[in-house]
Amino acid sequence: MNRFLQWVLAATLVCGASVFTACSDKEDNPVQVQQRERVITFEGIENGRDMGSLVMQDGRTVRFDMLVRSGNLATATDADVAILKNRYHLSDVFDFRFDGEVAAAPDRVIEGVNYTQLSTMPAAFIAAMSSGSSSTDPIDTRDVGALVIGKAFDPIAQEFARQLYPAIVTSAEAQAYYGDFLRGVLTAKGGVLWHCSQGKDRAGWASAFVLAALGASREVIVKDFDLSNQSYASKVEALEAQLRGKDGADEAMAFIQAMVGVSRENFEATLDLIEQRYGSLSAYIENQLGFSKEEQQQLRAKYLTN
């Protein structure tokens, strides 16, 4: 199981090291933020989007140019940095990767920006991935595409993919770190960016918690999470093309979707788990993450507009 954990985590966590034939869906276009749209096309940062314009249950919307979710900043270009500084007035970056990931692809340092690392991957997963080496050693993620294909038909691998999100949201350490993150968003002096490696799983849960604290409906939260599939659609398609027509292809392609993109089904099942175990997502934010109702009201006053 340790060897399996090693590769599955690599597949889930890292895309930025050119482990796929075409690791980026981006072409050589200049940095641009589509006017009043959420998607941010960076030169060297994957899966970027502004949280602005999302409508909360009370009718207010999230302000533009304040909250950004993305992949890691290891290959951020000067143009990327310029947009983060000039448009977003970036003051804080939250990185949900663990030490080995950070060592392999450290974020570009942006002058004047506070960096906070909050590893929300459960400790047991990290220990298995780091078996035989230090948890701070860089993680070798070469040829991940072939590894994902190689395990796509494995029922154990498929089940492991389904259990990743429940492991994150039920981890006491991850809960504490996500609570710290929410308080960091509340107290930030400027724009806030959060990421993991690909900006889809751990950063996706961070976005879900921000939106829940701001008063979003489940529908809005799920739709935002699912948008990461647009960023990684070509990678998923390229791998799934190798599986079509084979016995068990449906389950295998669901595995590819979860590992390279995101699984909406797994995400919604984990939201159901939160409701069953903790009462509601709102109760989870308050009690498990320790982010009080008063703090949530302050967050809304800061980031919502009529």
VEXKOLVEX-36355 format. One record per residue (C-alpha): x, y, z; residue in one letter. Coordinates in Angstrom, 2 decimals. Layout:
// VEXKOLVEX-36355
+---------+---------+---------+------+
!       u !       v !       w ! base !
+---------+---------+---------+------+
!       X !       Y !       Z !    a !
...
+---------+---------+---------+------+
This chain:
// VEXKOLVEX-36355
+---------+---------+---------+------+
!       u !       v !       w ! base !
+---------+---------+---------+------+
!    0.00 !    0.00 !    0.00 !    m !
!    2.87 !    2.41 !    0.68 !    n !
!    4.11 !    2.20 !   -2.90 !    r !
!    0.61 !    2.76 !   -4.15 !    f !
!    0.17 !    5.78 !   -1.90 !    l !
!    3.40 !    7.20 !   -3.27 !    q !
!    2.28 !    7.34 !   -6.86 !    w !
!   -1.38 !    8.21 !   -6.27 !    v !
!   -0.42 !   11.24 !   -4.21 !    l !
!    2.03 !   12.32 !   -6.86 !    a !
!   -0.70 !   12.06 !   -9.46 !    a !
!   -3.17 !   13.98 !   -7.33 !    t !
!   -0.84 !   16.70 !   -6.15 !    l !
!    1.53 !   17.65 !   -8.93 !    v !
!    1.07 !   18.70 !  -12.53 !    c !
!    3.44 !   21.65 !  -12.76 !    g !
!    6.58 !   19.55 !  -13.30 !    a !
!    5.60 !   18.63 !  -16.90 !    s !
!    4.68 !   15.08 !  -15.98 !    v !
!    2.14 !   14.89 !  -18.79 !    f !
!    2.92 !   15.28 !  -22.46 !    t !
!    1.13 !   18.61 !  -22.41 !    a !
!    0.95 !   19.59 !  -18.78 !    c !
!   -0.59 !   22.99 !  -19.41 !    s !
!   -3.75 !   23.80 !  -21.33 !    d !
!   -2.49 !   27.35 !  -21.77 !    k !
!   -1.14 !   28.77 !  -25.02 !    e !
!    1.44 !   31.53 !  -25.28 !    d !
!   -1.05 !   34.28 !  -24.54 !    n !
!   -0.37 !   37.34 !  -22.38 !    p !
!   -1.77 !   37.47 !  -18.88 !    v !
!   -5.37 !   38.57 !  -18.96 !    q !
!   -8.36 !   38.78 !  -16.66 !    v !
!  -11.55 !   38.59 !  -18.67 !    q !
!  -13.67 !   41.59 !  -17.76 !    q !
!  -16.17 !   40.72 !  -15.05 !    r !
!  -15.46 !   37.03 !  -15.55 !    e !
!  -13.76 !   34.80 !  -13.03 !    r !
!  -11.15 !   32.89 !  -15.02 !    v !
!   -7.65 !   34.37 !  -14.82 !    i !
!   -5.32 !   33.28 !  -17.62 !    t !
!   -1.83 !   33.48 !  -16.19 !    f !
!    1.37 !   32.68 !  -18.09 !    e !
!    2.88 !   30.38 !  -15.47 !    g !
!    0.12 !   29.65 !  -12.93 !    i !
!   -2.50 !   26.99 !  -13.56 !    e !
!   -6.19 !   26.93 !  -12.72 !    n !
!   -6.47 !   30.57 !  -11.63 !    g !
!   -9.78 !   32.21 !  -10.94 !    r !
!  -11.19 !   35.19 !   -9.10 !    d !
!  -13.86 !   34.38 !   -6.52 !    m !
!  -15.69 !   37.57 !   -7.48 !    g !
!  -19.31 !   37.68 !   -8.72 !    s !
!  -20.50 !   34.53 !   -6.93 !    l !
!  -23.96 !   35.18 !   -5.47 !    v !
!  -24.62 !   34.30 !   -1.83 !    m !
!  -27.94 !   33.19 !   -0.38 !    q !
!  -28.66 !   36.68 !    0.98 !    d !
!  -28.35 !   38.15 !   -2.52 !    g !
!  -24.98 !   39.80 !   -2.04 !    r !
!  -22.02 !   38.93 !   -4.28 !    t !
!  -18.34 !   38.32 !   -3.65 !    v !
!  -16.21 !   41.35 !   -4.51 !    r !
!  -13.83 !   41.08 !   -7.45 !    f !
!  -10.06 !   41.57 !   -7.18 !    d !
!   -9.73 !   40.37 !   -3.58 !    m !
!   -9.77 !   36.56 !   -3.47 !    l !
!   -7.90 !   34.22 !   -5.85 !    v !
!   -7.57 !   30.43 !   -6.00 !    r !
!   -4.96 !   28.78 !   -8.21 !    s !
!   -2.26 !   26.19 !   -8.67 !    g !
!    1.18 !   26.70 !   -7.17 !    n !
!    3.34 !   29.74 !   -7.91 !    l !
!    6.58 !   27.93 !   -8.73 !    a !
!    6.59 !   29.03 !  -12.37 !    t !
!    4.87 !   32.40 !  -11.96 !    a !
!    6.24 !   34.89 !  -14.48 !    t !
!    6.96 !   38.58 !  -14.08 !    d !
!    3.65 !   39.28 !  -15.82 !    a !
!    1.82 !   37.02 !  -13.37 !    d !
!    3.43 !   38.79 !  -10.42 !    v !
!    2.48 !   42.15 !  -11.90 !    a !
!   -1.19 !   41.27 !  -12.09 !    i !
!   -1.19 !   39.89 !   -8.55 !    l !
!    0.46 !   43.01 !   -7.21 !    k !
!   -1.23 !   45.67 !   -9.32 !    n !
!   -4.74 !   44.33 !   -9.74 !    r !
!   -5.12 !   42.28 !   -6.57 !    y !
!   -2.77 !   44.19 !   -4.27 !    h !
!   -1.74 !   40.77 !   -3.00 !    l !
!   -0.76 !   40.66 !    0.67 !    s !
!   -1.11 !   36.96 !    1.59 !    d !
!   -0.51 !   33.56 !    0.01 !    v !
!   -1.67 !   30.34 !    1.68 !    f !
!   -0.01 !   27.12 !    0.49 !    d !
!   -1.71 !   23.82 !    1.40 !    f !
!    1.15 !   21.60 !    0.20 !    r !
!    3.39 !   19.59 !    2.49 !    f !
!    7.16 !   20.00 !    2.81 !    d !
!    8.19 !   17.55 !    0.10 !    g !
!    5.96 !   19.25 !   -2.46 !    e !
!    7.23 !   22.68 !   -1.50 !    v !
!   10.84 !   21.48 !   -1.76 !    a !
!   10.20 !   20.14 !   -5.27 !    a !
!    8.47 !   23.29 !   -6.53 !    a !
!    8.86 !   26.25 !   -4.16 !    p !
!    6.62 !   29.24 !   -4.77 !    d !
!    8.11 !   32.26 !   -6.44 !    r !
!    8.76 !   34.87 !   -3.78 !    v !
!    6.79 !   38.07 !   -4.27 !    i !
!    8.18 !   41.03 !   -2.38 !    e !
!    5.93 !   42.31 !    0.38 !    g !
!    3.67 !   39.24 !    0.42 !    v !
!    3.18 !   37.06 !    3.51 !    n !
!    3.51 !   33.31 !    2.84 !    y !
!    1.83 !   30.75 !    5.09 !    t !
!    2.20 !   27.01 !    4.58 !    q !
!   -0.67 !   24.94 !    6.02 !    l !
!   -0.33 !   21.29 !    5.02 !    s !
!   -3.86 !   19.89 !    4.94 !    t !
!   -2.95 !   16.50 !    3.53 !    m !
!   -3.58 !   13.95 !    6.34 !    p !
!   -0.38 !   12.91 !    8.09 !    a !
!   -0.87 !    9.22 !    7.32 !    a !
!   -0.92 !    9.98 !    3.58 !    f !
!    2.25 !   12.04 !    3.84 !    i !
!    4.01 !    9.34 !    5.87 !    a !
!    3.15 !    6.70 !    3.28 !    a !
!    4.25 !    8.89 !    0.41 !    m !
!    7.53 !    9.66 !    2.15 !    s !
!    8.26 !    6.03 !    3.04 !    s !
!   11.98 !    5.42 !    2.93 !    g !
!   12.88 !    9.12 !    2.81 !    s !
!   12.39 !   12.32 !    4.74 !    s !
!    8.98 !   13.97 !    4.43 !    s !
!   10.86 !   17.13 !    3.49 !    t !
!   12.66 !   15.54 !    0.52 !    d !
!   11.52 !   16.66 !   -2.95 !    p !
!    8.94 !   14.31 !   -4.46 !    i !
!    9.85 !   12.68 !   -7.78 !    d !
!    6.74 !   12.89 !   -9.96 !    t !
!    8.11 !   11.96 !  -13.38 !    r !
!    5.91 !    9.89 !  -15.69 !    d !
!    2.83 !   10.30 !  -13.50 !    v !
!    0.54 !    9.96 !  -16.52 !    g !
!    1.76 !    6.41 !  -17.11 !    a !
!    1.37 !    5.60 !  -13.42 !    l !
!   -2.22 !    6.84 !  -13.38 !    v !
!   -3.07 !    4.77 !  -16.44 !    i !
!   -1.38 !    1.76 !  -14.86 !    g !
!   -3.62 !    1.92 !  -11.80 !    k !
!   -6.84 !    3.08 !  -13.44 !    a !
!   -8.40 !   -0.41 !  -13.47 !    f !
!   -7.29 !   -1.30 !   -9.93 !    d !
!  -10.33 !   -1.47 !   -7.57 !    p !
!   -8.11 !   -0.62 !   -4.60 !    i !
!   -6.82 !    2.47 !   -6.38 !    a !
!  -10.36 !    3.48 !   -7.32 !    q !
!  -11.51 !    3.17 !   -3.71 !    e !
!   -8.48 !    5.09 !   -2.52 !    f !
!   -9.42 !    7.97 !   -4.80 !    a !
!  -12.91 !    7.99 !   -3.32 !    r !
!  -11.51 !    8.17 !    0.22 !    q !
!   -9.14 !   11.11 !   -0.34 !    l !
!  -11.67 !   13.87 !    0.36 !    y !
!  -13.19 !   12.22 !    3.44 !    p !
!   -9.68 !   11.80 !    4.83 !    a !
!   -9.00 !   15.51 !    4.39 !    i !
!  -12.21 !   16.84 !    5.93 !    v !
!  -12.16 !   14.47 !    8.92 !    t !
!   -8.51 !   15.12 !    9.80 !    s !
!   -8.28 !   17.15 !   13.01 !    a !
!   -5.01 !   18.71 !   11.85 !    e !
!   -6.46 !   19.70 !    8.48 !    a !
!   -9.51 !   21.14 !   10.22 !    q !
!   -7.28 !   23.28 !   12.46 !    a !
!   -5.28 !   24.52 !    9.47 !    y !
!   -8.37 !   25.36 !    7.44 !    y !
!   -9.60 !   27.33 !   10.45 !    g !
!   -6.29 !   29.20 !   10.55 !    d !
!   -6.68 !   29.89 !    6.85 !    f !
!  -10.15 !   31.40 !    7.28 !    l !
!   -8.85 !   33.68 !   10.02 !    r !
!   -5.98 !   34.66 !    7.72 !    g !
!   -8.43 !   35.58 !    4.98 !    v !
!  -10.39 !   37.65 !    7.50 !    l !
!   -7.38 !   39.62 !    8.73 !    t !
!   -5.52 !   40.04 !    5.42 !    a !
!   -4.51 !   43.61 !    4.59 !    k !
!   -4.80 !   43.12 !    0.82 !    g !
!   -5.68 !   40.49 !   -1.74 !    g !
!   -5.48 !   36.81 !   -0.78 !    v !
!   -4.39 !   33.84 !   -2.94 !    l !
!   -4.54 !   30.22 !   -1.88 !    w !
!   -3.26 !   27.12 !   -3.65 !    h !
!   -2.06 !   23.56 !   -3.36 !    c !
!   -0.20 !   22.01 !   -6.31 !    s !
!   -2.88 !   22.07 !   -8.99 !    q !
!   -5.35 !   24.27 !   -7.13 !    g !
!   -8.11 !   21.68 !   -7.32 !    k !
!   -8.41 !   19.41 !   -4.26 !    d !
!   -7.01 !   20.95 !   -1.06 !    r !
!   -7.38 !   24.45 !   -2.49 !    a !
!  -10.83 !   23.41 !   -3.69 !    g !
!  -11.86 !   22.56 !   -0.15 !    w !
!  -10.41 !   25.86 !    1.06 !    a !
!  -12.60 !   27.64 !   -1.50 !    s !
!  -15.62 !   25.64 !   -0.37 !    a !
!  -15.03 !   26.70 !    3.22 !    f !
!  -14.58 !   30.36 !    2.27 !    v !
!  -17.81 !   30.28 !    0.29 !    l !
!  -19.67 !   28.49 !    3.06 !    a !
!  -18.49 !   31.09 !    5.58 !    a !
!  -19.63 !   33.83 !    3.19 !    l !
!  -23.09 !   32.28 !    3.00 !    g !
!  -23.06 !   30.43 !   -0.32 !    a !
!  -25.55 !   27.73 !   -1.19 !    s !
!  -24.40 !   24.17 !   -1.78 !    r !
!  -25.12 !   24.64 !   -5.49 !    e !
!  -22.73 !   27.59 !   -5.75 !    v !
!  -20.03 !   25.74 !   -3.80 !    i !
!  -20.28 !   22.63 !   -5.98 !    v !
!  -20.23 !   24.58 !   -9.23 !    k !
!  -17.10 !   26.47 !   -8.19 !    d !
!  -15.36 !   23.23 !   -7.22 !    f !
!  -16.30 !   21.61 !  -10.53 !    d !
!  -14.82 !   24.47 !  -12.59 !    l !
!  -11.35 !   23.00 !  -12.10 !    s !
!  -12.35 !   20.36 !  -14.64 !    n !
!  -12.29 !   23.03 !  -17.33 !    q !
!   -8.63 !   23.74 !  -16.55 !    s !
!   -7.59 !   20.10 !  -16.82 !    y !
!  -10.03 !   18.88 !  -19.48 !    a !
!   -7.40 !   18.21 !  -22.16 !    s !
!   -5.24 !   16.17 !  -19.78 !    k !
!   -8.19 !   14.08 !  -18.66 !    v !
!   -9.32 !   13.55 !  -22.26 !    e !
!   -5.85 !   12.48 !  -23.40 !    a !
!   -5.64 !    9.82 !  -20.71 !    l !
!   -9.24 !    8.65 !  -21.01 !    e !
!   -8.75 !    8.17 !  -24.77 !    a !
!   -6.34 !    5.36 !  -23.94 !    q !
!   -9.01 !    3.51 !  -21.95 !    l !
!  -12.14 !    3.63 !  -24.09 !    r !
!  -13.49 !    0.33 !  -25.30 !    g !
!  -11.78 !   -1.70 !  -22.58 !    k !
!  -13.64 !   -3.74 !  -19.96 !    d !
!  -14.17 !   -1.66 !  -16.84 !    g !
!  -13.46 !    1.58 !  -18.69 !    a !
!  -16.22 !    3.53 !  -16.94 !    d !
!  -14.72 !    2.99 !  -13.49 !    e !
!  -11.23 !    3.59 !  -14.84 !    a !
!  -12.22 !    6.89 !  -16.45 !    m !
!  -13.91 !    7.98 !  -13.21 !    a !
!  -10.58 !    7.33 !  -11.51 !    f !
!   -8.72 !    9.42 !  -14.10 !    i !
!  -11.23 !   12.22 !  -13.62 !    q !
!  -10.68 !   12.19 !   -9.85 !    a !
!   -6.90 !   12.06 !  -10.07 !    m !
!   -6.17 !   14.49 !  -12.90 !    v !
!   -9.27 !   16.67 !  -12.69 !    g !
!  -11.76 !   16.66 !   -9.85 !    v !
!  -14.62 !   14.30 !   -9.10 !    s !
!  -17.85 !   16.18 !   -8.51 !    r !
!  -19.39 !   12.91 !   -7.33 !    e !
!  -16.69 !   12.40 !   -4.68 !    n !
!  -16.96 !   16.04 !   -3.61 !    f !
!  -20.72 !   15.88 !   -3.16 !    e !
!  -20.46 !   12.56 !   -1.32 !    a !
!  -18.02 !   14.20 !    1.09 !    t !
!  -20.36 !   17.16 !    1.58 !    l !
!  -23.00 !   14.57 !    2.49 !    d !
!  -20.55 !   13.03 !    4.95 !    l !
!  -19.98 !   16.42 !    6.59 !    i !
!  -23.73 !   16.92 !    6.97 !    e !
!  -24.24 !   13.43 !    8.38 !    q !
!  -21.33 !   13.54 !   10.82 !    r !
!  -21.32 !   17.21 !   11.87 !    y !
!  -24.91 !   18.34 !   11.27 !    g !
!  -24.31 !   20.78 !    8.42 !    s !
!  -21.52 !   22.52 !    6.56 !    l !
!  -22.27 !   25.66 !    8.58 !    s !
!  -21.88 !   23.73 !   11.84 !    a !
!  -18.65 !   22.20 !   10.52 !    y !
!  -17.23 !   25.67 !    9.79 !    i !
!  -18.10 !   26.89 !   13.27 !    e !
!  -17.30 !   23.82 !   15.38 !    n !
!  -14.65 !   21.80 !   13.51 !    q !
!  -12.81 !   24.69 !   11.89 !    l !
!  -13.38 !   26.96 !   14.87 !    g !
!  -14.49 !   29.91 !   12.76 !    f !
!  -17.23 !   31.57 !   14.79 !    s !
!  -20.50 !   33.05 !   13.58 !    k !
!  -19.19 !   36.49 !   14.53 !    e !
!  -16.08 !   35.95 !   12.41 !    e !
!  -18.26 !   34.78 !    9.53 !    q !
!  -20.27 !   37.98 !    9.72 !    q !
!  -17.04 !   40.00 !    9.69 !    q !
!  -15.86 !   38.02 !    6.65 !    l !
!  -19.10 !   38.82 !    4.84 !    r !
!  -18.84 !   42.49 !    5.66 !    a !
!  -15.32 !   42.52 !    4.20 !    k !
!  -15.77 !   40.51 !    1.01 !    y !
!  -19.43 !   40.86 !   -0.02 !    l !
!  -21.12 !   43.71 !   -1.81 !    t !
!  -24.67 !   44.62 !   -2.72 !    n !
+---------+---------+---------+------+
